[in-house]
Amino acid sequence: MKIPFEKRHFVVGGLFVLSLILYIDRAAISSAKAAIAHDLALSDTAMGWVFGAFSLGYAFAQIPWG
């Protein structure tokens, strides 16, 4: 018996992979703090502004893109 592999399975699989990549991306910015701060010569206060801007942008983008 052959099980049909419909388009919806590809869509669900693609959404899962995309969600996984986005989750890793959110975690990666905090582990890259030292390299970002060093390369751009940013203080801890400035990095706080960077993380705040990232979080606000991410939060506002969640509303239209769900």
C-alpha positions as YAML, in Angstrom:
chain: A
units: angstrom
residues:
- id: 1
  name: MET
  ca: [0.00, 0.00, 0.00]
- id: 2
  name: LYS
  ca: [1.47, 3.32, -1.09]
- id: 3
  name: ILE
  ca: [0.99, 6.28, 1.23]
- id: 4
  name: PRO
  ca: [0.51, 9.53, -0.71]
- id: 5
  name: PHE
  ca: [2.95, 12.27, 0.19]
- id: 6
  name: GLU
  ca: [0.94, 15.39, -0.49]
- id: 7
  name: LYS
  ca: [1.98, 19.01, -0.68]
- id: 8
  name: ARG
  ca: [0.76, 19.67, 2.82]
- id: 9
  name: HIS
  ca: [3.45, 17.37, 4.20]
- id: 10
  name: PHE
  ca: [6.09, 19.45, 2.45]
- id: 11
  name: VAL
  ca: [4.53, 22.63, 3.81]
- id: 12
  name: VAL
  ca: [4.46, 21.31, 7.38]
- id: 13
  name: GLY
  ca: [8.04, 20.04, 7.06]
- id: 14
  name: GLY
  ca: [9.20, 23.36, 5.60]
- id: 15
  name: LEU
  ca: [7.52, 25.32, 8.38]
- id: 16
  name: PHE
  ca: [9.16, 23.10, 10.98]
- id: 17
  name: VAL
  ca: [12.61, 23.61, 9.46]
- id: 18
  name: LEU
  ca: [12.06, 27.37, 9.20]
- id: 19
  name: SER
  ca: [10.92, 27.55, 12.83]
- id: 20
  name: LEU
  ca: [13.99, 25.60, 13.90]
- id: 21
  name: ILE
  ca: [16.31, 27.96, 12.01]
- id: 22
  name: LEU
  ca: [14.63, 31.02, 13.50]
- id: 23
  name: TYR
  ca: [14.90, 29.58, 17.01]
- id: 24
  name: ILE
  ca: [18.62, 28.95, 16.54]
- id: 25
  name: ASP
  ca: [19.02, 32.47, 15.13]
- id: 26
  name: ARG
  ca: [17.48, 34.02, 18.25]
- id: 27
  name: ALA
  ca: [19.83, 32.03, 20.47]
- id: 28
  name: ALA
  ca: [22.88, 32.79, 18.33]
- id: 29
  name: ILE
  ca: [22.76, 36.56, 18.77]
- id: 30
  name: SER
  ca: [23.37, 36.29, 22.51]
- id: 31
  name: SER
  ca: [26.32, 33.94, 22.06]
- id: 32
  name: ALA
  ca: [27.80, 36.31, 19.47]
- id: 33
  name: LYS
  ca: [27.69, 39.29, 21.87]
- id: 34
  name: ALA
  ca: [31.41, 39.38, 22.56]
- id: 35
  name: ALA
  ca: [32.39, 39.25, 18.89]
- id: 36
  name: ILE
  ca: [29.83, 41.90, 17.91]
- id: 37
  name: ALA
  ca: [30.85, 44.23, 20.74]
- id: 38
  name: HIS
  ca: [34.55, 43.80, 19.94]
- id: 39
  name: ASP
  ca: [34.21, 44.31, 16.18]
- id: 40
  name: LEU
  ca: [32.01, 47.40, 16.52]
- id: 41
  name: ALA
  ca: [33.72, 48.74, 19.69]
- id: 42
  name: LEU
  ca: [30.42, 48.83, 21.61]
- id: 43
  name: SER
  ca: [30.04, 49.17, 25.36]
- id: 44
  name: ASP
  ca: [27.72, 47.01, 27.43]
- id: 45
  name: THR
  ca: [25.16, 49.81, 27.40]
- id: 46
  name: ALA
  ca: [25.31, 50.05, 23.61]
- id: 47
  name: MET
  ca: [24.94, 46.27, 23.34]
- id: 48
  name: GLY
  ca: [21.86, 46.56, 25.53]
- id: 49
  name: TRP
  ca: [20.42, 48.95, 22.95]
- id: 50
  name: VAL
  ca: [21.34, 46.51, 20.17]
- id: 51
  name: PHE
  ca: [19.61, 43.62, 21.93]
- id: 52
  name: GLY
  ca: [16.61, 45.83, 22.72]
- id: 53
  name: ALA
  ca: [16.28, 46.88, 19.07]
- id: 54
  name: PHE
  ca: [16.59, 43.25, 17.97]
- id: 55
  name: SER
  ca: [13.92, 42.14, 20.44]
- id: 56
  name: LEU
  ca: [11.50, 44.94, 19.55]
- id: 57
  name: GLY
  ca: [11.95, 44.36, 15.85]
- id: 58
  name: TYR
  ca: [11.45, 40.65, 16.32]
- id: 59
  name: ALA
  ca: [8.35, 41.19, 18.48]
- id: 60
  name: PHE
  ca: [6.74, 43.63, 16.05]
- id: 61
  name: ALA
  ca: [7.49, 41.34, 13.11]
- id: 62
  name: GLN
  ca: [5.69, 38.45, 14.83]
- id: 63
  name: ILE
  ca: [2.34, 40.22, 14.57]
- id: 64
  name: PRO
  ca: [2.09, 40.48, 10.76]
- id: 65
  name: TRP
  ca: [4.09, 37.33, 9.98]
- id: 66
  name: GLY
  ca: [2.60, 35.27, 12.78]
...
